[in-house]
């Protein structure tokens, strides 16, 4: 619950800074598949892990953002996490569900992907060192803003 409220706040603040106007919580809608949209606002994607919430916004293009906590593990486990976050970011950008994950093709260098023939650029935003984050969009040069809130904000008050 706290993560959801924090995500809404990040969306409203970020959208306001991109567009120069104010947004209300009632401007945030969820499509049938669960994808959040902001009425008359920038494109957005919301993600959260156990320890943080992150939001990506773009005035230009649909985007998808995924974030996972990184725990100590092998290099192979880290590579799987990179692959997973890339695939989920593509699915979010496409407005597709997790059931479509096997249709996501990720390039060997991890910088591009495709879903059903549609190409996506993949970025790895530099957030916290203990998190893996991937951002997908169809436009490599699109203007993008990524904001996160860390663990302390997600803990309920004592």
PyMOL commands that set and color helices and strands:
alter all, ss='L'
color gray80, all
select helices_A, chain A and resi 2-19+25-27+75-94+98-103+151-154
alter helices_A, ss='H'
color red, helices_A
select strands_A, chain A and resi 28-30+36-38+43-48+53-58+63-69+104-106+112-115+118-123+131-137+145-149
alter strands_A, ss='S'
color yellow, strands_A
deselect
rebuild
show_as cartoon
